[in-house]
Amino acid sequence: MSGPDEPESAVGADAFTRAGAGLEVAVVGAGAIGATAAYDLSRGGADVTLYDRDDVASDASGRAAGICYDAFADGLDAEIASDAIERFRALSGDDTFPFVECPYVWLARDGDADGADAIRQQVRRMQDHEIVAFEMDGETLADRFSSLRTDDVDVAGIAGAAGYTDPAQYTACLAAAATGAGATLETDTPVEVRTDPARVIHPDGTTREVDAVLVAAGARTGDLLDDAGIPLAVKPYRVQALVAAGDLAEPMCYDATGDFYLRPHAGGILAGDGVEHREADPDTYDRAADPTFADDLLERVTHRVPALERTDDDGLERAWAGLCTATPDRDPLVGRVADGLYVATGFQGHGFMRAPAIGERIAEEILGGSGIDAFDPLRFDGDEAFEIVEGMALDRE
């Protein structure tokens, strides 16, 4: 797959001058964020090596839902999401990866007063941040989206700046773009990370000192940093998703009361929930979906999308499990943790949709720019006790 022919205006010409000329950077983790950062660092003139213990998009990015939206009530989250969507659009194309424009709906059912109030408040705050978002009742929602069952909907929020894509294709495209810009891709290479000085240790024991190491290894980031003597306040947790036969052109939808999401997919409908509120081991977690997961979720999805095809096997095409990573405040850890050592992790399931913007921002920081203060990984000591909360859950009063 060829890399993107990205216009300078898509990411800001000033962000990536040749500031990184002569800088050696190791990026650990060839997922969406690591591949994007490697691309941007290479464009900035750095000598980049992108490592992965397996292959490009072999873990969380390859198992992501591919839903992208800017429907965040927090101003910083909305800004990052908006930048990411704009870049998805700029990078996508026939020779790269698809980005399908599709409205995003999130809704609360009758009887879920807390959920309805939370959605109304979110929409107002989004509008305050100039996010294109609207509030609708069930009747109005039915007029706009005939594919959805709406007779039990109290209130819904609608975000127009949204869409979906194939996470594996995006990640492969950015990894190819990084190598096209001069980066070296080292797959099947499970390196260790150390600091003082910043370096990576190869499987054969050889050590390579670099100017900077970025660890964007998803659920494995915590273990890699712990081995380097730097604890992070992160917990990996297991999530599940499926693809079922069906006919849905739009919208993408999050049923906050039913606690599941869905989107159109080339194979029918992609849907997910299945969050396990306990810490998972990245090396031993079960990548197959639970035996009862598909039947339970398909029943709920069919309630919301009556046209979902029901066959003897319920139209199930496939089901799987992946890992997300939680933090105490549900905000990610992005930035410098020690001299020459940076991380990008803890995205609560929103890492892929933020990848184009987060990859750009962490690359800019490594090249000497400013970081994202609110996401400073050093705001925690690393030994905090906290409960896992799924990323899509409403902030209910």
BALOBA-1460 file (C-alpha; in Angstrom, 3 decimals):
// residues 397
<rec num="1" residu="m" x="0.000" y="0.000" z="0.000"/>
<rec num="2" residu="s" x="1.356" y="3.390" z="-0.931"/>
<rec num="3" residu="g" x="1.693" y="6.188" z="1.567"/>
<rec num="4" residu="p" x="-0.509" y="9.266" z="1.552"/>
<rec num="5" residu="d" x="0.194" y="12.301" z="-0.537"/>
<rec num="6" residu="e" x="-0.733" y="14.701" z="2.240"/>
<rec num="7" residu="p" x="-1.069" y="18.425" z="1.626"/>
<rec num="8" residu="e" x="1.012" y="20.518" z="3.991"/>
<rec num="9" residu="s" x="-2.081" y="22.420" z="5.104"/>
<rec num="10" residu="a" x="-3.634" y="19.222" z="6.462"/>
<rec num="11" residu="v" x="-1.315" y="19.182" z="9.458"/>
<rec num="12" residu="g" x="0.176" y="22.645" z="9.517"/>
<rec num="13" residu="a" x="3.339" y="23.454" z="7.631"/>
<rec num="14" residu="d" x="5.044" y="24.961" z="10.682"/>
<rec num="15" residu="a" x="4.630" y="21.830" z="12.820"/>
<rec num="16" residu="f" x="7.023" y="19.738" z="10.760"/>
<rec num="17" residu="t" x="9.952" y="21.719" z="9.481"/>
<rec num="18" residu="r" x="13.296" y="19.959" z="9.434"/>
<rec num="19" residu="a" x="13.587" y="20.477" z="13.205"/>
<rec num="20" residu="g" x="14.388" y="16.820" z="13.717"/>
<rec num="21" residu="a" x="17.389" y="16.696" z="11.385"/>
<rec num="22" residu="g" x="20.003" y="14.458" z="12.989"/>
<rec num="23" residu="l" x="17.650" y="13.291" z="15.754"/>
<rec num="24" residu="e" x="17.464" y="9.512" z="16.273"/>
<rec num="25" residu="v" x="14.099" y="8.279" z="17.535"/>
<rec num="26" residu="a" x="12.835" y="4.781" z="18.348"/>
<rec num="27" residu="v" x="9.055" y="4.346" z="18.242"/>
<rec num="28" residu="v" x="7.872" y="1.205" z="20.040"/>
<rec num="29" residu="g" x="4.491" y="-0.020" z="18.848"/>
<rec num="30" residu="a" x="3.322" y="-0.081" z="15.212"/>
<rec num="31" residu="g" x="-0.305" y="0.628" z="15.988"/>
<rec num="32" residu="a" x="-2.214" y="3.657" z="14.742"/>
<rec num="33" residu="i" x="-0.570" y="6.180" z="17.065"/>
<rec num="34" residu="g" x="2.943" y="4.773" z="16.751"/>
<rec num="35" residu="a" x="2.740" y="4.597" z="12.947"/>
<rec num="36" residu="t" x="1.359" y="8.142" z="12.742"/>
<rec num="37" residu="a" x="4.054" y="9.509" z="15.044"/>
<rec num="38" residu="a" x="6.756" y="7.689" z="13.061"/>
<rec num="39" residu="y" x="5.430" y="9.270" z="9.870"/>
<rec num="40" residu="d" x="5.371" y="12.767" z="11.343"/>
<rec num="41" residu="l" x="8.782" y="12.411" z="12.984"/>
<rec num="42" residu="s" x="10.249" y="11.239" z="9.672"/>
<rec num="43" residu="r" x="8.662" y="14.180" z="7.884"/>
<rec num="44" residu="g" x="10.323" y="16.378" z="10.491"/>
<rec num="45" residu="g" x="13.747" y="15.064" z="9.527"/>
<rec num="46" residu="a" x="14.307" y="12.556" z="12.352"/>
<rec num="47" residu="d" x="15.999" y="9.201" z="11.802"/>
<rec num="48" residu="v" x="13.151" y="6.932" z="12.940"/>
<rec num="49" residu="t" x="12.943" y="3.218" z="13.626"/>
<rec num="50" residu="l" x="9.436" y="1.845" z="14.186"/>
<rec num="51" residu="y" x="9.434" y="-1.377" z="16.216"/>
<rec num="52" residu="d" x="6.695" y="-3.911" z="16.897"/>
<rec num="53" residu="r" x="6.829" y="-7.237" z="18.683"/>
<rec num="54" residu="d" x="4.480" y="-8.681" z="16.045"/>
<rec num="55" residu="d" x="3.320" y="-6.829" z="12.942"/>
<rec num="56" residu="v" x="1.709" y="-3.540" z="11.979"/>
<rec num="57" residu="a" x="-1.748" y="-3.186" z="13.587"/>
<rec num="58" residu="s" x="-1.447" y="-6.668" z="15.071"/>
<rec num="59" residu="d" x="-3.106" y="-5.821" z="18.392"/>
<rec num="60" residu="a" x="-5.466" y="-3.067" z="19.583"/>
<rec num="61" residu="s" x="-5.466" y="-1.011" z="16.373"/>
<rec num="62" residu="g" x="-6.311" y="-4.037" z="14.256"/>
<rec num="63" residu="r" x="-9.210" y="-4.865" z="16.581"/>
<rec num="64" residu="a" x="-10.619" y="-1.350" z="16.918"/>
<rec num="65" residu="a" x="-14.118" y="-0.348" z="15.771"/>
<rec num="66" residu="g" x="-12.963" y="2.461" z="13.478"/>
<rec num="67" residu="i" x="-15.598" y="4.942" z="14.726"/>
<rec num="68" residu="c" x="-14.470" y="8.581" z="14.517"/>
<rec num="69" residu="y" x="-16.351" y="11.607" z="15.880"/>
<rec num="70" residu="d" x="-15.827" y="14.971" z="17.554"/>
<rec num="71" residu="a" x="-18.776" y="14.656" z="19.975"/>
<rec num="72" residu="f" x="-16.889" y="15.595" z="23.139"/>
<rec num="73" residu="a" x="-18.148" y="18.115" z="25.678"/>
<rec num="74" residu="d" x="-14.614" y="18.929" z="26.865"/>
<rec num="75" residu="g" x="-12.961" y="21.609" z="24.760"/>
<rec num="76" residu="l" x="-9.551" y="19.921" z="24.476"/>
<rec num="77" residu="d" x="-11.061" y="16.539" z="23.608"/>
<rec num="78" residu="a" x="-13.250" y="18.182" z="20.977"/>
<rec num="79" residu="e" x="-10.293" y="20.041" z="19.476"/>
<rec num="80" residu="i" x="-8.183" y="16.891" z="19.225"/>
<rec num="81" residu="a" x="-11.065" y="14.864" z="17.794"/>
<rec num="82" residu="s" x="-11.857" y="17.554" z="15.238"/>
<rec num="83" residu="d" x="-8.222" y="17.736" z="14.143"/>
<rec num="84" residu="a" x="-8.113" y="13.944" z="13.867"/>
<rec num="85" residu="i" x="-11.224" y="13.798" z="11.664"/>
<rec num="86" residu="e" x="-9.879" y="16.529" z="9.416"/>
<rec num="87" residu="r" x="-6.679" y="14.564" z="8.998"/>
<rec num="88" residu="f" x="-8.510" y="11.288" z="8.369"/>
<rec num="89" residu="r" x="-10.241" y="13.105" z="5.511"/>
<rec num="90" residu="a" x="-7.000" y="14.579" z="4.170"/>
<rec num="91" residu="l" x="-5.098" y="11.291" z="4.230"/>
<rec num="92" residu="s" x="-7.859" y="9.018" z="2.937"/>
<rec num="93" residu="g" x="-8.292" y="8.102" z="-0.718"/>
<rec num="94" residu="d" x="-8.486" y="5.309" z="-3.252"/>
<rec num="95" residu="d" x="-4.797" y="4.485" z="-2.816"/>
<rec num="96" residu="t" x="-4.655" y="4.796" z="0.964"/>
<rec num="97" residu="f" x="-7.693" y="3.947" z="3.104"/>
<rec num="98" residu="p" x="-11.400" y="4.792" z="3.046"/>
<rec num="99" residu="f" x="-13.004" y="7.356" z="5.307"/>
<rec num="100" residu="v" x="-16.792" y="7.222" z="5.112"/>
<rec num="101" residu="e" x="-18.675" y="10.285" z="6.290"/>
<rec num="102" residu="c" x="-21.477" y="9.147" z="8.611"/>
<rec num="103" residu="p" x="-23.453" y="10.961" z="11.359"/>
<rec num="104" residu="y" x="-22.964" y="9.839" z="14.947"/>
<rec num="105" residu="v" x="-25.986" y="9.448" z="17.237"/>
<rec num="106" residu="w" x="-25.963" y="8.831" z="20.971"/>
<rec num="107" residu="l" x="-29.244" y="8.306" z="22.764"/>
<rec num="108" residu="a" x="-30.994" y="7.622" z="26.058"/>
<rec num="109" residu="r" x="-34.228" y="5.661" z="26.351"/>
<rec num="110" residu="d" x="-37.468" y="6.526" z="28.131"/>
<rec num="111" residu="g" x="-37.006" y="6.005" z="31.865"/>
<rec num="112" residu="d" x="-33.294" y="6.789" z="31.787"/>
<rec num="113" residu="a" x="-33.593" y="10.307" z="33.201"/>
<rec num="114" residu="d" x="-29.929" y="10.561" z="34.215"/>
<rec num="115" residu="g" x="-28.795" y="9.532" z="30.748"/>
<rec num="116" residu="a" x="-31.176" y="11.949" z="29.053"/>
<rec num="117" residu="d" x="-30.029" y="14.839" z="31.247"/>
<rec num="118" residu="a" x="-26.387" y="13.981" z="30.555"/>
<rec num="119" residu="i" x="-26.963" y="14.005" z="26.781"/>
<rec num="120" residu="r" x="-28.769" y="17.353" z="26.893"/>
<rec num="121" residu="q" x="-25.923" y="18.870" z="28.917"/>
<rec num="122" residu="q" x="-23.314" y="17.385" z="26.589"/>
<rec num="123" residu="v" x="-24.977" y="18.801" z="23.482"/>
<rec num="124" residu="r" x="-25.142" y="22.282" z="25.026"/>
<rec num="125" residu="r" x="-21.469" y="22.154" z="26.008"/>
<rec num="126" residu="m" x="-20.505" y="20.926" z="22.531"/>
<rec num="127" residu="q" x="-22.371" y="23.809" z="20.962"/>
<rec num="128" residu="d" x="-20.519" y="26.178" z="23.303"/>
<rec num="129" residu="h" x="-17.292" y="24.786" z="21.802"/>
<rec num="130" residu="e" x="-18.683" y="25.286" z="18.273"/>
<rec num="131" residu="i" x="-19.042" y="21.558" z="17.684"/>
<rec num="132" residu="v" x="-21.797" y="20.783" z="15.170"/>
<rec num="133" residu="a" x="-24.177" y="18.881" z="17.468"/>
<rec num="134" residu="f" x="-27.955" y="18.864" z="17.820"/>
<rec num="135" residu="e" x="-30.536" y="17.504" z="20.240"/>
<rec num="136" residu="m" x="-33.488" y="15.463" z="18.930"/>
<rec num="137" residu="d" x="-36.424" y="13.607" z="20.429"/>
<rec num="138" residu="g" x="-37.494" y="10.151" z="19.261"/>
<rec num="139" residu="e" x="-40.003" y="11.398" z="16.707"/>
<rec num="140" residu="t" x="-37.549" y="13.777" z="15.047"/>
<rec num="141" residu="l" x="-34.876" y="11.097" z="15.117"/>
<rec num="142" residu="a" x="-37.215" y="8.709" z="13.268"/>
<rec num="143" residu="d" x="-37.727" y="11.276" z="10.513"/>
<rec num="144" residu="r" x="-33.951" y="11.616" z="10.086"/>
<rec num="145" residu="f" x="-32.899" y="7.954" z="10.453"/>
<rec num="146" residu="s" x="-35.572" y="5.490" z="9.378"/>
<rec num="147" residu="s" x="-33.231" y="2.548" z="10.014"/>
<rec num="148" residu="l" x="-33.363" y="3.087" z="13.796"/>
<rec num="149" residu="r" x="-36.148" y="2.097" z="16.132"/>
<rec num="150" residu="t" x="-36.958" y="5.308" z="18.005"/>
<rec num="151" residu="d" x="-40.298" y="4.767" z="19.791"/>
<rec num="152" residu="d" x="-38.458" y="4.233" z="23.108"/>
<rec num="153" residu="v" x="-36.004" y="7.135" z="22.714"/>
<rec num="154" residu="d" x="-36.277" y="10.057" z="25.126"/>
<rec num="155" residu="v" x="-33.470" y="12.188" z="23.706"/>
<rec num="156" residu="a" x="-30.601" y="11.837" z="21.267"/>
<rec num="157" residu="g" x="-27.544" y="13.864" z="20.375"/>
<rec num="158" residu="i" x="-26.441" y="14.084" z="16.741"/>
<rec num="159" residu="a" x="-22.896" y="14.953" z="15.624"/>
<rec num="160" residu="g" x="-22.401" y="15.607" z="11.934"/>
<rec num="161" residu="a" x="-18.592" y="15.736" z="11.793"/>
<rec num="162" residu="a" x="-18.088" y="11.986" z="12.044"/>
<rec num="163" residu="g" x="-17.302" y="8.910" z="10.020"/>
<rec num="164" residu="y" x="-15.687" y="5.508" z="10.079"/>
<rec num="165" residu="t" x="-12.755" y="3.723" z="8.514"/>
<rec num="166" residu="d" x="-10.808" y="0.470" z="8.562"/>
<rec num="167" residu="p" x="-8.274" y="0.754" z="11.414"/>
<rec num="168" residu="a" x="-5.898" y="-1.857" z="9.997"/>
<rec num="169" residu="q" x="-5.828" y="-0.134" z="6.603"/>
<rec num="170" residu="y" x="-5.181" y="3.263" z="8.168"/>
<rec num="171" residu="t" x="-2.328" y="1.916" z="10.279"/>
<rec num="172" residu="a" x="-0.742" y="0.043" z="7.369"/>
<rec num="173" residu="c" x="-0.996" y="3.194" z="5.260"/>
<rec num="174" residu="l" x="0.740" y="5.368" z="7.865"/>
<rec num="175" residu="a" x="3.452" y="2.767" z="8.463"/>
<rec num="176" residu="a" x="4.072" y="2.681" z="4.711"/>
<rec num="177" residu="a" x="4.101" y="6.475" z="4.625"/>
<rec num="178" residu="a" x="6.646" y="6.505" z="7.453"/>
<rec num="179" residu="t" x="8.996" y="4.184" z="5.567"/>
<rec num="180" residu="g" x="8.436" y="6.253" z="2.435"/>
<rec num="181" residu="a" x="9.565" y="9.293" z="4.424"/>
<rec num="182" residu="g" x="12.729" y="7.467" z="5.498"/>
<rec num="183" residu="a" x="11.777" y="5.483" z="8.604"/>
<rec num="184" residu="t" x="12.903" y="1.893" z="9.185"/>
<rec num="185" residu="l" x="10.227" y="-0.656" z="10.104"/>
<rec num="186" residu="e" x="11.327" y="-3.502" z="12.405"/>
<rec num="187" residu="t" x="8.471" y="-5.977" z="12.946"/>
<rec num="188" residu="d" x="8.728" y="-9.217" z="14.945"/>
<rec num="189" residu="t" x="11.156" y="-7.336" z="17.187"/>
<rec num="190" residu="p" x="10.089" y="-7.195" z="20.865"/>
<rec num="191" residu="v" x="12.456" y="-4.579" z="22.268"/>
<rec num="192" residu="e" x="12.908" y="-3.478" z="25.866"/>
<rec num="193" residu="v" x="13.114" y="0.181" z="26.831"/>
<rec num="194" residu="r" x="15.554" y="1.916" z="29.171"/>
<rec num="195" residu="t" x="16.386" y="5.482" z="30.109"/>
<rec num="196" residu="d" x="19.419" y="7.489" z="31.259"/>
<rec num="197" residu="p" x="20.373" y="7.342" z="28.444"/>
<rec num="198" residu="a" x="17.308" y="6.621" z="26.313"/>
<rec num="199" residu="r" x="17.788" y="3.311" z="24.534"/>
<rec num="200" residu="v" x="16.169" y="0.141" z="23.286"/>
<rec num="201" residu="i" x="17.447" y="-3.367" z="23.866"/>
<rec num="202" residu="h" x="17.012" y="-5.742" z="20.950"/>
<rec num="203" residu="p" x="16.028" y="-9.420" z="21.365"/>
<rec num="204" residu="d" x="19.651" y="-10.502" z="20.821"/>
<rec num="205" residu="g" x="20.747" y="-8.278" z="23.707"/>
<rec num="206" residu="t" x="22.306" y="-5.518" z="21.646"/>
<rec num="207" residu="t" x="21.548" y="-1.989" z="22.807"/>
<rec num="208" residu="r" x="20.844" y="1.038" z="20.655"/>
<rec num="209" residu="e" x="21.125" y="4.470" z="22.219"/>
<rec num="210" residu="v" x="18.866" y="7.114" z="20.679"/>
<rec num="211" residu="d" x="17.909" y="10.709" z="21.323"/>
<rec num="212" residu="a" x="14.321" y="9.774" z="22.128"/>
<rec num="213" residu="v" x="12.119" y="6.717" z="22.618"/>
<rec num="214" residu="l" x="8.357" y="6.902" z="22.171"/>
<rec num="215" residu="v" x="6.431" y="3.986" z="23.651"/>
<rec num="216" residu="a" x="3.005" y="3.701" z="22.008"/>
<rec num="217" residu="a" x="2.521" y="-0.003" z="22.578"/>
<rec num="218" residu="g" x="-1.095" y="0.084" z="23.735"/>
<rec num="219" residu="a" x="-1.851" y="-2.223" z="26.638"/>
<rec num="220" residu="r" x="1.818" y="-3.280" z="26.813"/>
<rec num="221" residu="t" x="3.062" y="0.247" z="27.427"/>
<rec num="222" residu="g" x="2.667" y="-0.040" z="31.200"/>
<rec num="223" residu="d" x="4.774" y="-3.195" z="31.395"/>
<rec num="224" residu="l" x="7.485" y="-1.750" z="29.150"/>
<rec num="225" residu="l" x="7.774" y="1.363" z="31.306"/>
<rec num="226" residu="d" x="7.602" y="-0.652" z="34.536"/>
<rec num="227" residu="d" x="10.589" y="-2.704" z="33.360"/>
<rec num="228" residu="a" x="12.389" y="0.608" z="32.842"/>
<rec num="229" residu="g" x="11.634" y="1.591" z="36.442"/>
<rec num="230" residu="i" x="8.879" y="4.079" z="35.585"/>
<rec num="231" residu="p" x="5.425" y="3.088" z="36.858"/>
<rec num="232" residu="l" x="2.389" y="4.334" z="34.928"/>
<rec num="233" residu="a" x="-1.182" y="4.689" z="36.228"/>
<rec num="234" residu="v" x="-2.738" y="2.476" z="33.554"/>
<rec num="235" residu="k" x="-4.823" y="-0.693" z="33.512"/>
<rec num="236" residu="p" x="-5.497" y="-2.776" z="30.402"/>
<rec num="237" residu="y" x="-9.051" y="-4.099" z="30.147"/>
<rec num="238" residu="r" x="-10.822" y="-6.450" z="27.761"/>
<rec num="239" residu="v" x="-13.556" y="-5.367" z="25.323"/>
<rec num="240" residu="q" x="-15.541" y="-7.317" z="22.716"/>
<rec num="241" residu="a" x="-17.088" y="-6.630" z="19.318"/>
<rec num="242" residu="l" x="-18.742" y="-8.439" z="16.417"/>
<rec num="243" residu="v" x="-19.787" y="-8.095" z="12.793"/>
<rec num="244" residu="a" x="-23.231" y="-9.355" z="11.769"/>
<rec num="245" residu="a" x="-25.052" y="-9.480" z="8.442"/>
<rec num="246" residu="g" x="-27.472" y="-6.623" z="7.957"/>
<rec num="247" residu="d" x="-28.302" y="-3.491" z="6.025"/>
<rec num="248" residu="l" x="-27.368" y="-0.150" z="7.580"/>
<rec num="249" residu="a" x="-26.197" y="2.898" z="5.647"/>
<rec num="250" residu="e" x="-26.322" y="5.315" z="8.586"/>
<rec num="251" residu="p" x="-25.986" y="6.388" z="11.352"/>
<rec num="252" residu="m" x="-23.320" y="5.243" z="13.750"/>
<rec num="253" residu="c" x="-25.043" y="4.922" z="17.105"/>
<rec num="254" residu="y" x="-24.290" y="4.595" z="20.811"/>
<rec num="255" residu="d" x="-27.255" y="3.430" z="22.895"/>
<rec num="256" residu="a" x="-26.242" y="4.757" z="26.311"/>
<rec num="257" residu="t" x="-29.088" y="2.991" z="28.093"/>
<rec num="258" residu="g" x="-28.514" y="-0.327" z="26.365"/>
<rec num="259" residu="d" x="-24.739" y="0.171" z="26.668"/>
<rec num="260" residu="f" x="-23.605" y="-0.751" z="23.150"/>
<rec num="261" residu="y" x="-22.437" y="0.930" z="19.947"/>
<rec num="262" residu="l" x="-22.887" y="0.077" z="16.281"/>
<rec num="263" residu="r" x="-21.824" y="1.323" z="12.877"/>
<rec num="264" residu="p" x="-22.197" y="0.363" z="9.205"/>
<rec num="265" residu="h" x="-19.610" y="-2.145" z="8.005"/>
<rec num="266" residu="a" x="-18.746" y="-3.717" z="4.666"/>
<rec num="267" residu="g" x="-19.869" y="-7.061" z="6.108"/>
<rec num="268" residu="g" x="-23.119" y="-5.660" z="7.545"/>
<rec num="269" residu="i" x="-23.097" y="-4.070" z="10.997"/>
<rec num="270" residu="l" x="-20.205" y="-3.762" z="13.453"/>
<rec num="271" residu="a" x="-21.286" y="-3.579" z="17.095"/>
<rec num="272" residu="g" x="-19.608" y="-3.791" z="20.464"/>
<rec num="273" residu="d" x="-19.693" y="-3.537" z="24.205"/>
<rec num="274" residu="g" x="-18.564" y="-6.471" z="26.311"/>
<rec num="275" residu="v" x="-16.379" y="-4.369" z="28.606"/>
<rec num="276" residu="e" x="-14.814" y="-6.291" z="31.485"/>
<rec num="277" residu="h" x="-14.282" y="-4.010" z="34.474"/>
<rec num="278" residu="r" x="-11.161" y="-5.774" z="35.656"/>
<rec num="279" residu="e" x="-7.519" y="-5.618" z="34.682"/>
<rec num="280" residu="a" x="-6.368" y="-7.935" z="31.891"/>
<rec num="281" residu="d" x="-2.969" y="-9.391" z="31.081"/>
<rec num="282" residu="p" x="-1.845" y="-8.411" z="27.553"/>
<rec num="283" residu="d" x="0.065" y="-11.688" z="27.214"/>
<rec num="284" residu="t" x="-2.679" y="-14.092" z="28.281"/>
<rec num="285" residu="y" x="-6.070" y="-12.451" z="27.619"/>
<rec num="286" residu="d" x="-8.596" y="-14.395" z="25.535"/>
<rec num="287" residu="r" x="-8.852" y="-12.874" z="22.050"/>
<rec num="288" residu="a" x="-11.994" y="-14.845" z="21.282"/>
<rec num="289" residu="a" x="-15.370" y="-13.423" z="22.303"/>
<rec num="290" residu="d" x="-17.200" y="-14.979" z="25.257"/>
<rec num="291" residu="p" x="-19.652" y="-17.767" z="24.294"/>
<rec num="292" residu="t" x="-22.732" y="-15.727" z="25.288"/>
<rec num="293" residu="f" x="-21.495" y="-12.362" z="24.048"/>
<rec num="294" residu="a" x="-22.795" y="-12.473" z="20.476"/>
<rec num="295" residu="d" x="-26.315" y="-13.711" z="21.295"/>
<rec num="296" residu="d" x="-26.781" y="-11.092" z="23.996"/>
<rec num="297" residu="l" x="-25.460" y="-8.194" z="21.914"/>
<rec num="298" residu="l" x="-27.312" y="-9.206" z="18.739"/>
<rec num="299" residu="e" x="-30.579" y="-9.183" z="20.656"/>
<rec num="300" residu="r" x="-29.936" y="-5.613" z="21.810"/>
<rec num="301" residu="v" x="-28.708" y="-4.448" z="18.404"/>
<rec num="302" residu="t" x="-31.752" y="-5.939" z="16.656"/>
<rec num="303" residu="h" x="-33.972" y="-3.994" z="19.038"/>
<rec num="304" residu="r" x="-32.341" y="-0.766" z="17.822"/>
<rec num="305" residu="v" x="-31.912" y="-1.772" z="14.143"/>
<rec num="306" residu="p" x="-34.898" y="-4.001" z="13.239"/>
<rec num="307" residu="a" x="-33.572" y="-4.632" z="9.728"/>
<rec num="308" residu="l" x="-30.642" y="-6.627" z="11.117"/>
<rec num="309" residu="e" x="-30.708" y="-9.884" z="9.198"/>
<rec num="310" residu="r" x="-31.732" y="-12.833" z="11.395"/>
<rec num="311" residu="t" x="-30.711" y="-16.271" z="10.149"/>
<rec num="312" residu="d" x="-30.273" y="-19.652" z="11.806"/>
<rec num="313" residu="d" x="-26.941" y="-18.475" z="13.196"/>
<rec num="314" residu="d" x="-28.289" y="-14.963" z="13.869"/>
<rec num="315" residu="g" x="-26.297" y="-13.588" z="10.937"/>
<rec num="316" residu="l" x="-23.089" y="-13.543" z="12.951"/>
<rec num="317" residu="e" x="-20.049" y="-13.108" z="10.734"/>
<rec num="318" residu="r" x="-17.369" y="-12.981" z="13.431"/>
<rec num="319" residu="a" x="-16.757" y="-11.887" z="17.016"/>
<rec num="320" residu="w" x="-13.559" y="-11.031" z="18.848"/>
<rec num="321" residu="a" x="-11.984" y="-9.418" z="21.901"/>
<rec num="322" residu="g" x="-9.334" y="-6.742" z="22.214"/>
<rec num="323" residu="l" x="-7.734" y="-4.569" z="24.866"/>
<rec num="324" residu="c" x="-8.194" y="-0.933" z="25.848"/>
<rec num="325" residu="t" x="-6.260" y="0.919" z="28.545"/>
<rec num="326" residu="a" x="-7.755" y="2.935" z="31.406"/>
<rec num="327" residu="t" x="-6.352" y="5.736" z="33.570"/>
<rec num="328" residu="p" x="-7.594" y="7.164" z="36.888"/>
<rec num="329" residu="d" x="-9.221" y="10.245" z="35.303"/>
<rec num="330" residu="r" x="-10.116" y="8.667" z="31.926"/>
<rec num="331" residu="d" x="-7.715" y="11.026" z="30.133"/>
<rec num="332" residu="p" x="-4.707" y="9.595" z="28.300"/>
<rec num="333" residu="l" x="-1.038" y="9.770" z="29.228"/>
<rec num="334" residu="v" x="0.772" y="11.568" z="26.416"/>
<rec num="335" residu="g" x="4.195" y="13.148" z="26.734"/>
<rec num="336" residu="r" x="7.587" y="12.973" z="28.390"/>
<rec num="337" residu="v" x="8.132" y="10.714" z="31.418"/>
<rec num="338" residu="a" x="11.942" y="10.952" z="31.638"/>
<rec num="339" residu="d" x="14.846" y="12.432" z="29.693"/>
<rec num="340" residu="g" x="14.418" y="11.162" z="26.142"/>
<rec num="341" residu="l" x="11.475" y="8.894" z="27.006"/>
<rec num="342" residu="y" x="7.878" y="9.573" z="25.926"/>
<rec num="343" residu="v" x="4.603" y="7.655" z="26.079"/>
<rec num="344" residu="a" x="1.186" y="7.716" z="24.447"/>
<rec num="345" residu="t" x="-1.289" y="5.391" z="26.123"/>
<rec num="346" residu="g" x="-4.445" y="5.213" z="28.262"/>
<rec num="347" residu="f" x="-7.058" y="6.222" z="25.686"/>
<rec num="348" residu="q" x="-10.064" y="4.369" z="27.158"/>
<rec num="349" residu="g" x="-10.959" y="2.929" z="23.748"/>
<rec num="350" residu="h" x="-10.632" y="6.282" z="21.943"/>
<rec num="351" residu="g" x="-7.034" y="5.855" z="20.824"/>
<rec num="352" residu="f" x="-7.669" y="4.996" z="17.191"/>
<rec num="353" residu="m" x="-10.076" y="7.854" z="16.556"/>
<rec num="354" residu="r" x="-7.524" y="10.288" z="18.025"/>
<rec num="355" residu="a" x="-4.474" y="8.758" z="16.347"/>
<rec num="356" residu="p" x="-3.958" y="11.284" z="13.525"/>
<rec num="357" residu="a" x="-3.966" y="14.210" z="15.984"/>
<rec num="358" residu="i" x="-2.157" y="12.532" z="18.901"/>
<rec num="359" residu="g" x="0.557" y="11.148" z="16.616"/>
<rec num="360" residu="e" x="1.109" y="14.642" z="15.246"/>
<rec num="361" residu="r" x="1.204" y="16.270" z="18.680"/>
<rec num="362" residu="i" x="3.583" y="13.805" z="20.330"/>
<rec num="363" residu="a" x="5.899" y="14.006" z="17.313"/>
<rec num="364" residu="e" x="5.894" y="17.782" z="17.604"/>
<rec num="365" residu="e" x="6.796" y="17.529" z="21.305"/>
<rec num="366" residu="i" x="9.685" y="15.154" z="20.595"/>
<rec num="367" residu="l" x="10.922" y="17.567" z="17.928"/>
<rec num="368" residu="g" x="11.096" y="20.317" z="20.550"/>
<rec num="369" residu="g" x="7.568" y="21.692" z="20.616"/>
<rec num="370" residu="s" x="5.151" y="21.929" z="23.513"/>
<rec num="371" residu="g" x="3.224" y="18.982" z="24.935"/>
<rec num="372" residu="i" x="-0.398" y="18.583" z="25.987"/>
<rec num="373" residu="d" x="-0.411" y="19.774" z="29.588"/>
<rec num="374" residu="a" x="-3.723" y="18.117" z="30.475"/>
<rec num="375" residu="f" x="-2.384" y="14.739" z="29.318"/>
<rec num="376" residu="d" x="0.978" y="15.011" z="31.104"/>
<rec num="377" residu="p" x="1.783" y="11.417" z="32.165"/>
<rec num="378" residu="l" x="3.589" y="12.719" z="35.264"/>
<rec num="379" residu="r" x="0.340" y="14.019" z="36.779"/>
<rec num="380" residu="f" x="0.088" y="10.611" z="38.481"/>
<rec num="381" residu="d" x="2.613" y="8.829" z="40.671"/>
<rec num="382" residu="g" x="1.891" y="5.538" z="38.917"/>
<rec num="383" residu="d" x="0.696" y="3.560" z="41.944"/>
<rec num="384" residu="e" x="-2.858" y="4.974" z="42.120"/>
<rec num="385" residu="a" x="-5.747" y="2.628" z="42.863"/>
<rec num="386" residu="f" x="-8.725" y="3.207" z="40.567"/>
<rec num="387" residu="e" x="-11.679" y="1.446" z="38.979"/>
<rec num="388" residu="i" x="-11.913" y="0.743" z="35.263"/>
<rec num="389" residu="v" x="-14.630" y="2.777" z="33.539"/>
<rec num="390" residu="e" x="-15.380" y="2.233" z="29.865"/>
<rec num="391" residu="g" x="-14.588" y="5.111" z="27.533"/>
<rec num="392" residu="m" x="-18.040" y="5.598" z="25.985"/>
<rec num="393" residu="a" x="-19.927" y="5.701" z="29.291"/>
<rec num="394" residu="l" x="-21.894" y="8.911" z="29.876"/>
<rec num="395" residu="d" x="-20.803" y="11.226" z="32.658"/>
<rec num="396" residu="r" x="-24.033" y="10.911" z="34.629"/>
<rec num="397" residu="e" x="-24.694" y="13.187" z="37.585"/>
